[in-house]
Amino acid sequence: MIINSKRFILRPPKKSDLKSFQKNKNNPLIAKNMNTPIYPLSLKQAKKELNEIIKLNKKNNLILAIEINKELVGVISLMNIIPKFKAKIGYWIGKEHRKKGITTEAVKLITNYGFKKYKLKRIYGNVATFNKPSARILKKAGFKLEGILKKNRFKYNKYYDDFRYAKVT
């Protein structure tokens, strides 16, 4: 499964993406915003995580690499897909590729694909309330704020709230 854009390609991740996966995900800001933060990300940890992503990319999960110039620069996913019902969106992109509209475009592409391919009625995502750039991405992609999930994530021995965004058909 491949989705082409003029600026990038969305395609399944592969084992040969290991070096670029580690390079682009190895960022304290990404770790801060992920549910399972690992920073710094060693090559061994990156290999384990990439292999898990490849295994998860099955019938109820769609996990795609964001590829630019034959390099994995980020990942975007629809997880826990329930056809004709809903899925959860998630994404990250390497520091060098932020603030260029790439993630917003990728969100739009995978959202449209999810609605058509799986006949979804709802795609939702949770964003830490302190992660304003990620919230802006979802807004620009047409997602609407539904509310705040209180104490929805536990990181660094502290509870954090999440915004809940969704797009429905």
CNS distance restraints for C-alpha pairs under 8 A (distance, minus, plus):
assign (resid   1 and name CA) (resid  11 and name CA) 6.15 0.50 0.50
assign (resid   1 and name CA) (resid  12 and name CA) 6.93 0.50 0.50
assign (resid   2 and name CA) (resid   9 and name CA) 7.01 0.50 0.50
assign (resid   2 and name CA) (resid  10 and name CA) 5.61 0.50 0.50
assign (resid   2 and name CA) (resid  11 and name CA) 4.62 0.50 0.50
assign (resid   2 and name CA) (resid  12 and name CA) 7.40 0.50 0.50
assign (resid   3 and name CA) (resid   9 and name CA) 5.91 0.50 0.50
assign (resid   3 and name CA) (resid  10 and name CA) 4.95 0.50 0.50
assign (resid   3 and name CA) (resid  11 and name CA) 6.57 0.50 0.50
assign (resid   3 and name CA) (resid 109 and name CA) 7.63 0.50 0.50
assign (resid   4 and name CA) (resid   8 and name CA) 6.54 0.50 0.50
assign (resid   4 and name CA) (resid   9 and name CA) 4.72 0.50 0.50
assign (resid   4 and name CA) (resid  10 and name CA) 6.33 0.50 0.50
assign (resid   5 and name CA) (resid   9 and name CA) 5.84 0.50 0.50
assign (resid   5 and name CA) (resid  10 and name CA) 7.97 0.50 0.50
assign (resid   7 and name CA) (resid  68 and name CA) 7.10 0.50 0.50
assign (resid   7 and name CA) (resid 102 and name CA) 7.77 0.50 0.50
assign (resid   8 and name CA) (resid  66 and name CA) 6.60 0.50 0.50
assign (resid   8 and name CA) (resid  67 and name CA) 5.51 0.50 0.50
assign (resid   8 and name CA) (resid  68 and name CA) 4.99 0.50 0.50
assign (resid   8 and name CA) (resid  69 and name CA) 7.78 0.50 0.50
assign (resid   8 and name CA) (resid 102 and name CA) 7.96 0.50 0.50
assign (resid   9 and name CA) (resid  65 and name CA) 7.80 0.50 0.50
assign (resid   9 and name CA) (resid  66 and name CA) 5.89 0.50 0.50
assign (resid   9 and name CA) (resid  67 and name CA) 5.06 0.50 0.50
assign (resid   9 and name CA) (resid  68 and name CA) 6.74 0.50 0.50
assign (resid  10 and name CA) (resid  64 and name CA) 5.61 0.50 0.50
assign (resid  10 and name CA) (resid  65 and name CA) 5.51 0.50 0.50
assign (resid  10 and name CA) (resid  66 and name CA) 4.95 0.50 0.50
assign (resid  10 and name CA) (resid  67 and name CA) 6.27 0.50 0.50
assign (resid  10 and name CA) (resid 106 and name CA) 7.66 0.50 0.50
assign (resid  11 and name CA) (resid  64 and name CA) 4.96 0.50 0.50
assign (resid  11 and name CA) (resid  65 and name CA) 5.32 0.50 0.50
assign (resid  11 and name CA) (resid  66 and name CA) 6.95 0.50 0.50
assign (resid  11 and name CA) (resid  67 and name CA) 7.47 0.50 0.50
assign (resid  12 and name CA) (resid  54 and name CA) 7.76 0.50 0.50
assign (resid  12 and name CA) (resid  57 and name CA) 7.84 0.50 0.50
assign (resid  12 and name CA) (resid  63 and name CA) 6.41 0.50 0.50
assign (resid  12 and name CA) (resid  64 and name CA) 4.59 0.50 0.50
assign (resid  12 and name CA) (resid  65 and name CA) 5.70 0.50 0.50
assign (resid  13 and name CA) (resid  17 and name CA) 6.73 0.50 0.50
assign (resid  13 and name CA) (resid  50 and name CA) 7.84 0.50 0.50
assign (resid  13 and name CA) (resid  53 and name CA) 7.81 0.50 0.50
assign (resid  13 and name CA) (resid  54 and name CA) 6.41 0.50 0.50
assign (resid  13 and name CA) (resid  63 and name CA) 7.50 0.50 0.50
assign (resid  13 and name CA) (resid  64 and name CA) 5.97 0.50 0.50
assign (resid  13 and name CA) (resid  65 and name CA) 5.11 0.50 0.50
assign (resid  13 and name CA) (resid  72 and name CA) 7.89 0.50 0.50
assign (resid  14 and name CA) (resid  18 and name CA) 7.87 0.50 0.50
assign (resid  14 and name CA) (resid  50 and name CA) 7.90 0.50 0.50
assign (resid  14 and name CA) (resid  54 and name CA) 6.82 0.50 0.50
assign (resid  15 and name CA) (resid  47 and name CA) 7.98 0.50 0.50
assign (resid  15 and name CA) (resid  50 and name CA) 7.14 0.50 0.50
assign (resid  15 and name CA) (resid  51 and name CA) 7.11 0.50 0.50
assign (resid  17 and name CA) (resid  21 and name CA) 5.76 0.50 0.50
assign (resid  17 and name CA) (resid  71 and name CA) 7.19 0.50 0.50
assign (resid  17 and name CA) (resid  72 and name CA) 6.16 0.50 0.50
assign (resid  18 and name CA) (resid  22 and name CA) 6.13 0.50 0.50
assign (resid  18 and name CA) (resid  43 and name CA) 7.85 0.50 0.50
assign (resid  18 and name CA) (resid  46 and name CA) 6.88 0.50 0.50
assign (resid  18 and name CA) (resid  47 and name CA) 6.19 0.50 0.50
assign (resid  18 and name CA) (resid  50 and name CA) 6.97 0.50 0.50
assign (resid  19 and name CA) (resid  23 and name CA) 6.10 0.50 0.50
assign (resid  19 and name CA) (resid  43 and name CA) 7.63 0.50 0.50
assign (resid  20 and name CA) (resid  24 and name CA) 5.95 0.50 0.50
assign (resid  20 and name CA) (resid  71 and name CA) 6.08 0.50 0.50
assign (resid  20 and name CA) (resid  72 and name CA) 5.53 0.50 0.50
assign (resid  20 and name CA) (resid  73 and name CA) 6.77 0.50 0.50
assign (resid  21 and name CA) (resid  25 and name CA) 5.92 0.50 0.50
assign (resid  21 and name CA) (resid  46 and name CA) 7.07 0.50 0.50
assign (resid  21 and name CA) (resid  50 and name CA) 7.61 0.50 0.50
assign (resid  21 and name CA) (resid  72 and name CA) 5.96 0.50 0.50
assign (resid  21 and name CA) (resid  73 and name CA) 6.90 0.50 0.50
assign (resid  21 and name CA) (resid  74 and name CA) 7.43 0.50 0.50
assign (resid  22 and name CA) (resid  26 and name CA) 5.64 0.50 0.50
assign (resid  22 and name CA) (resid  41 and name CA) 6.64 0.50 0.50
assign (resid  22 and name CA) (resid  42 and name CA) 7.37 0.50 0.50
assign (resid  22 and name CA) (resid  43 and name CA) 6.44 0.50 0.50
assign (resid  22 and name CA) (resid  46 and name CA) 5.47 0.50 0.50
assign (resid  24 and name CA) (resid  72 and name CA) 7.71 0.50 0.50
assign (resid  24 and name CA) (resid  73 and name CA) 5.67 0.50 0.50
assign (resid  24 and name CA) (resid  74 and name CA) 6.85 0.50 0.50
assign (resid  24 and name CA) (resid  93 and name CA) 7.06 0.50 0.50
assign (resid  24 and name CA) (resid  94 and name CA) 4.38 0.50 0.50
assign (resid  24 and name CA) (resid  95 and name CA) 7.00 0.50 0.50
assign (resid  25 and name CA) (resid  30 and name CA) 6.65 0.50 0.50
assign (resid  25 and name CA) (resid  41 and name CA) 7.58 0.50 0.50
assign (resid  25 and name CA) (resid  74 and name CA) 7.38 0.50 0.50
assign (resid  25 and name CA) (resid  92 and name CA) 7.85 0.50 0.50
assign (resid  25 and name CA) (resid  93 and name CA) 7.32 0.50 0.50
assign (resid  25 and name CA) (resid  94 and name CA) 5.99 0.50 0.50
assign (resid  26 and name CA) (resid  30 and name CA) 7.55 0.50 0.50
assign (resid  26 and name CA) (resid  31 and name CA) 7.83 0.50 0.50
assign (resid  26 and name CA) (resid  39 and name CA) 6.45 0.50 0.50
assign (resid  26 and name CA) (resid  40 and name CA) 5.94 0.50 0.50
assign (resid  26 and name CA) (resid  41 and name CA) 5.25 0.50 0.50
assign (resid  27 and name CA) (resid  31 and name CA) 6.41 0.50 0.50
assign (resid  27 and name CA) (resid  39 and name CA) 6.78 0.50 0.50
assign (resid  27 and name CA) (resid  40 and name CA) 7.13 0.50 0.50
assign (resid  27 and name CA) (resid  94 and name CA) 7.74 0.50 0.50
assign (resid  27 and name CA) (resid  95 and name CA) 7.59 0.50 0.50
assign (resid  28 and name CA) (resid  32 and name CA) 6.05 0.50 0.50
assign (resid  28 and name CA) (resid  39 and name CA) 5.99 0.50 0.50
assign (resid  28 and name CA) (resid  40 and name CA) 7.34 0.50 0.50
assign (resid  29 and name CA) (resid  33 and name CA) 6.42 0.50 0.50
assign (resid  30 and name CA) (resid  34 and name CA) 6.20 0.50 0.50
assign (resid  30 and name CA) (resid  37 and name CA) 7.81 0.50 0.50
assign (resid  30 and name CA) (resid  92 and name CA) 6.95 0.50 0.50
assign (resid  31 and name CA) (resid  35 and name CA) 7.99 0.50 0.50
assign (resid  31 and name CA) (resid  36 and name CA) 7.30 0.50 0.50
assign (resid  31 and name CA) (resid  37 and name CA) 4.28 0.50 0.50
assign (resid  31 and name CA) (resid  38 and name CA) 5.75 0.50 0.50
assign (resid  31 and name CA) (resid  39 and name CA) 6.09 0.50 0.50
assign (resid  32 and name CA) (resid  37 and name CA) 6.17 0.50 0.50
assign (resid  33 and name CA) (resid  37 and name CA) 7.57 0.50 0.50
assign (resid  33 and name CA) (resid 128 and name CA) 6.90 0.50 0.50
assign (resid  33 and name CA) (resid 131 and name CA) 7.16 0.50 0.50
assign (resid  35 and name CA) (resid 153 and name CA) 7.32 0.50 0.50
assign (resid  35 and name CA) (resid 155 and name CA) 7.60 0.50 0.50
assign (resid  41 and name CA) (resid  45 and name CA) 6.08 0.50 0.50
assign (resid  41 and name CA) (resid  46 and name CA) 6.21 0.50 0.50
assign (resid  42 and name CA) (resid  46 and name CA) 6.04 0.50 0.50
assign (resid  43 and name CA) (resid  47 and name CA) 6.05 0.50 0.50
assign (resid  44 and name CA) (resid  48 and name CA) 6.32 0.50 0.50
assign (resid  45 and name CA) (resid  49 and name CA) 6.14 0.50 0.50
assign (resid  46 and name CA) (resid  50 and name CA) 5.95 0.50 0.50
assign (resid  47 and name CA) (resid  51 and name CA) 6.07 0.50 0.50
assign (resid  48 and name CA) (resid  52 and name CA) 6.26 0.50 0.50
assign (resid  49 and name CA) (resid  53 and name CA) 6.23 0.50 0.50
assign (resid  50 and name CA) (resid  54 and name CA) 6.23 0.50 0.50
assign (resid  51 and name CA) (resid  55 and name CA) 6.25 0.50 0.50
assign (resid  52 and name CA) (resid  56 and name CA) 6.07 0.50 0.50
assign (resid  53 and name CA) (resid  57 and name CA) 6.24 0.50 0.50
assign (resid  53 and name CA) (resid  63 and name CA) 7.18 0.50 0.50
assign (resid  54 and name CA) (resid  63 and name CA) 7.91 0.50 0.50
assign (resid  56 and name CA) (resid  61 and name CA) 6.47 0.50 0.50
assign (resid  56 and name CA) (resid  63 and name CA) 7.78 0.50 0.50
assign (resid  57 and name CA) (resid  61 and name CA) 5.28 0.50 0.50
assign (resid  57 and name CA) (resid  62 and name CA) 5.49 0.50 0.50
assign (resid  57 and name CA) (resid  63 and name CA) 5.56 0.50 0.50
assign (resid  58 and name CA) (resid  62 and name CA) 6.88 0.50 0.50
assign (resid  60 and name CA) (resid  79 and name CA) 6.65 0.50 0.50
assign (resid  60 and name CA) (resid  80 and name CA) 5.37 0.50 0.50
assign (resid  60 and name CA) (resid  81 and name CA) 4.67 0.50 0.50
assign (resid  60 and name CA) (resid  82 and name CA) 6.86 0.50 0.50
assign (resid  61 and name CA) (resid  77 and name CA) 7.31 0.50 0.50
assign (resid  61 and name CA) (resid  78 and name CA) 5.83 0.50 0.50
assign (resid  61 and name CA) (resid  79 and name CA) 4.51 0.50 0.50
assign (resid  61 and name CA) (resid  80 and name CA) 5.69 0.50 0.50
assign (resid  61 and name CA) (resid  81 and name CA) 5.93 0.50 0.50
assign (resid  62 and name CA) (resid  77 and name CA) 5.43 0.50 0.50
assign (resid  62 and name CA) (resid  78 and name CA) 5.08 0.50 0.50
assign (resid  62 and name CA) (resid  79 and name CA) 6.28 0.50 0.50
assign (resid  63 and name CA) (resid  75 and name CA) 7.05 0.50 0.50
assign (resid  63 and name CA) (resid  76 and name CA) 5.96 0.50 0.50
assign (resid  63 and name CA) (resid  77 and name CA) 4.26 0.50 0.50
assign (resid  63 and name CA) (resid  78 and name CA) 6.46 0.50 0.50
assign (resid  63 and name CA) (resid  79 and name CA) 7.63 0.50 0.50
assign (resid  64 and name CA) (resid  75 and name CA) 5.69 0.50 0.50
assign (resid  64 and name CA) (resid  76 and name CA) 5.39 0.50 0.50
assign (resid  64 and name CA) (resid  77 and name CA) 6.01 0.50 0.50
assign (resid  65 and name CA) (resid  72 and name CA) 5.84 0.50 0.50
assign (resid  65 and name CA) (resid  73 and name CA) 7.43 0.50 0.50
assign (resid  65 and name CA) (resid  74 and name CA) 5.92 0.50 0.50
assign (resid  65 and name CA) (resid  75 and name CA) 4.56 0.50 0.50
assign (resid  65 and name CA) (resid  76 and name CA) 6.48 0.50 0.50
assign (resid  66 and name CA) (resid  72 and name CA) 5.65 0.50 0.50
assign (resid  66 and name CA) (resid  73 and name CA) 5.72 0.50 0.50
assign (resid  66 and name CA) (resid  74 and name CA) 4.93 0.50 0.50
assign (resid  66 and name CA) (resid  75 and name CA) 5.47 0.50 0.50
assign (resid  66 and name CA) (resid  76 and name CA) 7.02 0.50 0.50
assign (resid  66 and name CA) (resid  93 and name CA) 7.95 0.50 0.50
assign (resid  66 and name CA) (resid 106 and name CA) 7.77 0.50 0.50
assign (resid  67 and name CA) (resid  71 and name CA) 5.21 0.50 0.50
assign (resid  67 and name CA) (resid  72 and name CA) 4.55 0.50 0.50
assign (resid  67 and name CA) (resid  73 and name CA) 5.86 0.50 0.50
assign (resid  67 and name CA) (resid  74 and name CA) 7.31 0.50 0.50
assign (resid  68 and name CA) (resid  72 and name CA) 6.64 0.50 0.50
assign (resid  68 and name CA) (resid  73 and name CA) 6.67 0.50 0.50
assign (resid  73 and name CA) (resid  93 and name CA) 5.87 0.50 0.50
assign (resid  73 and name CA) (resid  94 and name CA) 5.47 0.50 0.50
assign (resid  73 and name CA) (resid  97 and name CA) 7.36 0.50 0.50
assign (resid  74 and name CA) (resid  91 and name CA) 7.35 0.50 0.50
assign (resid  74 and name CA) (resid  92 and name CA) 5.43 0.50 0.50
assign (resid  74 and name CA) (resid  93 and name CA) 3.98 0.50 0.50
assign (resid  74 and name CA) (resid  94 and name CA) 5.86 0.50 0.50
assign (resid  75 and name CA) (resid  91 and name CA) 5.46 0.50 0.50
assign (resid  75 and name CA) (resid  92 and name CA) 5.59 0.50 0.50
assign (resid  75 and name CA) (resid  93 and name CA) 6.54 0.50 0.50
assign (resid  76 and name CA) (resid  89 and name CA) 7.44 0.50 0.50
assign (resid  76 and name CA) (resid  90 and name CA) 5.73 0.50 0.50
assign (resid  76 and name CA) (resid  91 and name CA) 4.17 0.50 0.50
assign (resid  76 and name CA) (resid  92 and name CA) 6.64 0.50 0.50
assign (resid  76 and name CA) (resid 106 and name CA) 7.39 0.50 0.50
assign (resid  76 and name CA) (resid 107 and name CA) 7.47 0.50 0.50
assign (resid  76 and name CA) (resid 110 and name CA) 7.90 0.50 0.50
assign (resid  77 and name CA) (resid  88 and name CA) 7.88 0.50 0.50
assign (resid  77 and name CA) (resid  89 and name CA) 5.56 0.50 0.50
assign (resid  77 and name CA) (resid  90 and name CA) 5.21 0.50 0.50
assign (resid  77 and name CA) (resid  91 and name CA) 6.23 0.50 0.50
assign (resid  77 and name CA) (resid 110 and name CA) 7.73 0.50 0.50
assign (resid  78 and name CA) (resid  87 and name CA) 5.79 0.50 0.50
assign (resid  78 and name CA) (resid  88 and name CA) 5.35 0.50 0.50
assign (resid  78 and name CA) (resid  89 and name CA) 4.63 0.50 0.50
assign (resid  78 and name CA) (resid  90 and name CA) 6.63 0.50 0.50
assign (resid  78 and name CA) (resid 110 and name CA) 7.70 0.50 0.50
assign (resid  78 and name CA) (resid 114 and name CA) 7.60 0.50 0.50
assign (resid  79 and name CA) (resid  87 and name CA) 5.66 0.50 0.50
assign (resid  79 and name CA) (resid  88 and name CA) 5.08 0.50 0.50
assign (resid  79 and name CA) (resid  89 and name CA) 6.36 0.50 0.50
assign (resid  79 and name CA) (resid  90 and name CA) 7.75 0.50 0.50
assign (resid  80 and name CA) (resid  86 and name CA) 7.98 0.50 0.50
assign (resid  80 and name CA) (resid  87 and name CA) 5.55 0.50 0.50
assign (resid  80 and name CA) (resid  88 and name CA) 6.48 0.50 0.50
assign (resid  81 and name CA) (resid  85 and name CA) 7.90 0.50 0.50
assign (resid  81 and name CA) (resid  86 and name CA) 5.98 0.50 0.50
assign (resid  81 and name CA) (resid  87 and name CA) 4.42 0.50 0.50
assign (resid  81 and name CA) (resid  88 and name CA) 7.25 0.50 0.50
assign (resid  81 and name CA) (resid 118 and name CA) 8.00 0.50 0.50
assign (resid  82 and name CA) (resid  86 and name CA) 5.34 0.50 0.50
assign (resid  82 and name CA) (resid  87 and name CA) 6.30 0.50 0.50
assign (resid  82 and name CA) (resid 118 and name CA) 7.93 0.50 0.50
assign (resid  82 and name CA) (resid 120 and name CA) 7.66 0.50 0.50
assign (resid  83 and name CA) (resid 118 and name CA) 4.90 0.50 0.50
assign (resid  83 and name CA) (resid 119 and name CA) 6.19 0.50 0.50
assign (resid  83 and name CA) (resid 120 and name CA) 5.90 0.50 0.50
assign (resid  84 and name CA) (resid 118 and name CA) 6.09 0.50 0.50
assign (resid  84 and name CA) (resid 119 and name CA) 4.75 0.50 0.50
assign (resid  84 and name CA) (resid 120 and name CA) 4.55 0.50 0.50
assign (resid  84 and name CA) (resid 121 and name CA) 6.25 0.50 0.50
assign (resid  85 and name CA) (resid 119 and name CA) 7.35 0.50 0.50
assign (resid  85 and name CA) (resid 120 and name CA) 4.83 0.50 0.50
assign (resid  85 and name CA) (resid 121 and name CA) 5.09 0.50 0.50
assign (resid  85 and name CA) (resid 122 and name CA) 6.28 0.50 0.50
assign (resid  86 and name CA) (resid 120 and name CA) 5.35 0.50 0.50
assign (resid  86 and name CA) (resid 121 and name CA) 5.93 0.50 0.50
assign (resid  86 and name CA) (resid 122 and name CA) 4.65 0.50 0.50
assign (resid  86 and name CA) (resid 123 and name CA) 5.52 0.50 0.50
assign (resid  86 and name CA) (resid 124 and name CA) 7.71 0.50 0.50
assign (resid  87 and name CA) (resid 120 and name CA) 7.45 0.50 0.50
assign (resid  87 and name CA) (resid 122 and name CA) 6.70 0.50 0.50
assign (resid  87 and name CA) (resid 123 and name CA) 5.00 0.50 0.50
assign (resid  87 and name CA) (resid 124 and name CA) 6.52 0.50 0.50
assign (resid  88 and name CA) (resid 123 and name CA) 5.66 0.50 0.50
assign (resid  88 and name CA) (resid 124 and name CA) 4.96 0.50 0.50
assign (resid  88 and name CA) (resid 125 and name CA) 5.46 0.50 0.50
assign (resid  89 and name CA) (resid 123 and name CA) 6.59 0.50 0.50
assign (resid  89 and name CA) (resid 124 and name CA) 5.97 0.50 0.50
assign (resid  89 and name CA) (resid 125 and name CA) 5.11 0.50 0.50
assign (resid  90 and name CA) (resid 125 and name CA) 6.56 0.50 0.50
assign (resid  91 and name CA) (resid 103 and name CA) 7.77 0.50 0.50
assign (resid  92 and name CA) (resid 103 and name CA) 7.79 0.50 0.50
assign (resid  93 and name CA) (resid  97 and name CA) 6.61 0.50 0.50
assign (resid  93 and name CA) (resid  98 and name CA) 6.71 0.50 0.50
assign (resid  93 and name CA) (resid 103 and name CA) 7.04 0.50 0.50
assign (resid  94 and name CA) (resid  98 and name CA) 6.77 0.50 0.50
assign (resid  97 and name CA) (resid 102 and name CA) 7.30 0.50 0.50
assign (resid  98 and name CA) (resid 102 and name CA) 7.32 0.50 0.50
assign (resid  98 and name CA) (resid 103 and name CA) 7.64 0.50 0.50
assign (resid 101 and name CA) (resid 105 and name CA) 6.16 0.50 0.50
assign (resid 102 and name CA) (resid 106 and name CA) 6.13 0.50 0.50
assign (resid 103 and name CA) (resid 107 and name CA) 6.04 0.50 0.50
assign (resid 103 and name CA) (resid 137 and name CA) 7.06 0.50 0.50
assign (resid 104 and name CA) (resid 108 and name CA) 6.28 0.50 0.50
assign (resid 104 and name CA) (resid 137 and name CA) 5.17 0.50 0.50
assign (resid 104 and name CA) (resid 138 and name CA) 7.11 0.50 0.50
assign (resid 104 and name CA) (resid 140 and name CA) 6.72 0.50 0.50
assign (resid 104 and name CA) (resid 141 and name CA) 5.97 0.50 0.50
assign (resid 105 and name CA) (resid 109 and name CA) 6.19 0.50 0.50
assign (resid 105 and name CA) (resid 141 and name CA) 7.50 0.50 0.50
assign (resid 106 and name CA) (resid 110 and name CA) 6.13 0.50 0.50
assign (resid 107 and name CA) (resid 111 and name CA) 5.89 0.50 0.50
assign (resid 107 and name CA) (resid 137 and name CA) 7.91 0.50 0.50
assign (resid 107 and name CA) (resid 138 and name CA) 7.52 0.50 0.50
assign (resid 107 and name CA) (resid 141 and name CA) 6.52 0.50 0.50
assign (resid 108 and name CA) (resid 112 and name CA) 6.12 0.50 0.50
assign (resid 108 and name CA) (resid 141 and name CA) 5.49 0.50 0.50
assign (resid 109 and name CA) (resid 113 and name CA) 6.13 0.50 0.50
assign (resid 110 and name CA) (resid 114 and name CA) 5.95 0.50 0.50
assign (resid 111 and name CA) (resid 115 and name CA) 6.23 0.50 0.50
assign (resid 111 and name CA) (resid 123 and name CA) 7.20 0.50 0.50
assign (resid 112 and name CA) (resid 116 and name CA) 6.24 0.50 0.50
assign (resid 113 and name CA) (resid 117 and name CA) 5.72 0.50 0.50
assign (resid 113 and name CA) (resid 118 and name CA) 7.95 0.50 0.50
assign (resid 114 and name CA) (resid 118 and name CA) 5.48 0.50 0.50
assign (resid 114 and name CA) (resid 119 and name CA) 6.92 0.50 0.50
assign (resid 114 and name CA) (resid 120 and name CA) 6.34 0.50 0.50
assign (resid 115 and name CA) (resid 119 and name CA) 4.85 0.50 0.50
assign (resid 115 and name CA) (resid 120 and name CA) 4.62 0.50 0.50
assign (resid 115 and name CA) (resid 121 and name CA) 6.85 0.50 0.50
assign (resid 115 and name CA) (resid 122 and name CA) 7.95 0.50 0.50
assign (resid 115 and name CA) (resid 169 and name CA) 7.84 0.50 0.50
assign (resid 116 and name CA) (resid 120 and name CA) 7.25 0.50 0.50
assign (resid 120 and name CA) (resid 169 and name CA) 7.74 0.50 0.50
assign (resid 121 and name CA) (resid 168 and name CA) 5.41 0.50 0.50
assign (resid 121 and name CA) (resid 169 and name CA) 5.17 0.50 0.50
assign (resid 122 and name CA) (resid 166 and name CA) 6.73 0.50 0.50
assign (resid 122 and name CA) (resid 167 and name CA) 5.75 0.50 0.50
assign (resid 122 and name CA) (resid 168 and name CA) 4.37 0.50 0.50
assign (resid 122 and name CA) (resid 169 and name CA) 6.60 0.50 0.50
assign (resid 123 and name CA) (resid 166 and name CA) 5.56 0.50 0.50
assign (resid 123 and name CA) (resid 167 and name CA) 5.39 0.50 0.50
assign (resid 123 and name CA) (resid 168 and name CA) 6.48 0.50 0.50
assign (resid 124 and name CA) (resid 143 and name CA) 7.98 0.50 0.50
assign (resid 124 and name CA) (resid 164 and name CA) 7.06 0.50 0.50
assign (resid 124 and name CA) (resid 165 and name CA) 5.54 0.50 0.50
assign (resid 124 and name CA) (resid 166 and name CA) 4.02 0.50 0.50
assign (resid 124 and name CA) (resid 167 and name CA) 6.34 0.50 0.50
assign (resid 125 and name CA) (resid 164 and name CA) 5.92 0.50 0.50
assign (resid 125 and name CA) (resid 165 and name CA) 5.35 0.50 0.50
assign (resid 125 and name CA) (resid 166 and name CA) 6.31 0.50 0.50
assign (resid 126 and name CA) (resid 162 and name CA) 5.82 0.50 0.50
assign (resid 126 and name CA) (resid 163 and name CA) 5.62 0.50 0.50
assign (resid 126 and name CA) (resid 164 and name CA) 4.76 0.50 0.50
assign (resid 126 and name CA) (resid 165 and name CA) 6.38 0.50 0.50
assign (resid 127 and name CA) (resid 131 and name CA) 6.51 0.50 0.50
assign (resid 127 and name CA) (resid 134 and name CA) 6.68 0.50 0.50
assign (resid 127 and name CA) (resid 135 and name CA) 6.34 0.50 0.50
assign (resid 127 and name CA) (resid 162 and name CA) 5.17 0.50 0.50
assign (resid 127 and name CA) (resid 163 and name CA) 5.11 0.50 0.50
assign (resid 127 and name CA) (resid 164 and name CA) 6.59 0.50 0.50
assign (resid 127 and name CA) (resid 165 and name CA) 7.80 0.50 0.50
assign (resid 128 and name CA) (resid 160 and name CA) 7.01 0.50 0.50
assign (resid 128 and name CA) (resid 161 and name CA) 6.06 0.50 0.50
assign (resid 128 and name CA) (resid 162 and name CA) 4.26 0.50 0.50
assign (resid 128 and name CA) (resid 163 and name CA) 6.10 0.50 0.50
assign (resid 129 and name CA) (resid 160 and name CA) 7.68 0.50 0.50
assign (resid 129 and name CA) (resid 161 and name CA) 5.89 0.50 0.50
assign (resid 129 and name CA) (resid 162 and name CA) 5.10 0.50 0.50
assign (resid 129 and name CA) (resid 163 and name CA) 5.66 0.50 0.50
assign (resid 131 and name CA) (resid 135 and name CA) 6.57 0.50 0.50
assign (resid 132 and name CA) (resid 136 and name CA) 6.23 0.50 0.50
assign (resid 133 and name CA) (resid 137 and name CA) 6.40 0.50 0.50
assign (resid 134 and name CA) (resid 138 and name CA) 6.59 0.50 0.50
assign (resid 135 and name CA) (resid 139 and name CA) 6.32 0.50 0.50
assign (resid 135 and name CA) (resid 163 and name CA) 7.84 0.50 0.50
assign (resid 136 and name CA) (resid 140 and name CA) 6.07 0.50 0.50
assign (resid 137 and name CA) (resid 141 and name CA) 6.23 0.50 0.50
assign (resid 138 and name CA) (resid 142 and name CA) 6.45 0.50 0.50
assign (resid 138 and name CA) (resid 143 and name CA) 5.22 0.50 0.50
assign (resid 138 and name CA) (resid 144 and name CA) 7.72 0.50 0.50
assign (resid 138 and name CA) (resid 165 and name CA) 7.16 0.50 0.50
assign (resid 139 and name CA) (resid 143 and name CA) 5.01 0.50 0.50
assign (resid 139 and name CA) (resid 144 and name CA) 6.31 0.50 0.50
assign (resid 139 and name CA) (resid 145 and name CA) 7.92 0.50 0.50
assign (resid 142 and name CA) (resid 167 and name CA) 6.68 0.50 0.50
assign (resid 143 and name CA) (resid 165 and name CA) 5.77 0.50 0.50
assign (resid 143 and name CA) (resid 166 and name CA) 5.02 0.50 0.50
assign (resid 143 and name CA) (resid 167 and name CA) 4.61 0.50 0.50
assign (resid 144 and name CA) (resid 165 and name CA) 5.25 0.50 0.50
assign (resid 144 and name CA) (resid 166 and name CA) 5.44 0.50 0.50
assign (resid 144 and name CA) (resid 167 and name CA) 6.28 0.50 0.50
assign (resid 145 and name CA) (resid 163 and name CA) 6.99 0.50 0.50
assign (resid 145 and name CA) (resid 164 and name CA) 5.96 0.50 0.50
assign (resid 145 and name CA) (resid 165 and name CA) 4.44 0.50 0.50
assign (resid 145 and name CA) (resid 166 and name CA) 6.68 0.50 0.50
assign (resid 146 and name CA) (resid 163 and name CA) 7.64 0.50 0.50
assign (resid 146 and name CA) (resid 164 and name CA) 5.53 0.50 0.50
assign (resid 146 and name CA) (resid 165 and name CA) 5.56 0.50 0.50
assign (resid 146 and name CA) (resid 166 and name CA) 6.84 0.50 0.50
assign (resid 147 and name CA) (resid 163 and name CA) 5.98 0.50 0.50
assign (resid 147 and name CA) (resid 164 and name CA) 5.47 0.50 0.50
assign (resid 147 and name CA) (resid 165 and name CA) 7.49 0.50 0.50
assign (resid 148 and name CA) (resid 161 and name CA) 6.66 0.50 0.50
assign (resid 148 and name CA) (resid 162 and name CA) 5.61 0.50 0.50
assign (resid 148 and name CA) (resid 163 and name CA) 4.56 0.50 0.50
assign (resid 148 and name CA) (resid 164 and name CA) 5.90 0.50 0.50
assign (resid 149 and name CA) (resid 161 and name CA) 5.60 0.50 0.50
assign (resid 149 and name CA) (resid 162 and name CA) 5.07 0.50 0.50
assign (resid 149 and name CA) (resid 163 and name CA) 6.19 0.50 0.50
assign (resid 149 and name CA) (resid 164 and name CA) 6.75 0.50 0.50
assign (resid 150 and name CA) (resid 160 and name CA) 7.12 0.50 0.50
assign (resid 150 and name CA) (resid 161 and name CA) 4.61 0.50 0.50
assign (resid 150 and name CA) (resid 162 and name CA) 6.65 0.50 0.50
assign (resid 151 and name CA) (resid 159 and name CA) 5.04 0.50 0.50
assign (resid 151 and name CA) (resid 160 and name CA) 4.86 0.50 0.50
assign (resid 151 and name CA) (resid 161 and name CA) 4.69 0.50 0.50
assign (resid 151 and name CA) (resid 162 and name CA) 7.47 0.50 0.50
assign (resid 152 and name CA) (resid 159 and name CA) 7.05 0.50 0.50
assign (resid 152 and name CA) (resid 160 and name CA) 6.09 0.50 0.50
assign (resid 152 and name CA) (resid 161 and name CA) 5.35 0.50 0.50
assign (resid 152 and name CA) (resid 162 and name CA) 6.04 0.50 0.50
assign (resid 153 and name CA) (resid 159 and name CA) 5.67 0.50 0.50
assign (resid 153 and name CA) (resid 160 and name CA) 5.21 0.50 0.50
assign (resid 153 and name CA) (resid 161 and name CA) 6.61 0.50 0.50
assign (resid 153 and name CA) (resid 162 and name CA) 7.40 0.50 0.50
assign (resid 154 and name CA) (resid 158 and name CA) 5.54 0.50 0.50
assign (resid 154 and name CA) (resid 159 and name CA) 4.50 0.50 0.50
assign (resid 154 and name CA) (resid 160 and name CA) 6.23 0.50 0.50
assign (resid 155 and name CA) (resid 159 and name CA) 6.48 0.50 0.50
assign (resid 155 and name CA) (resid 160 and name CA) 7.56 0.50 0.50
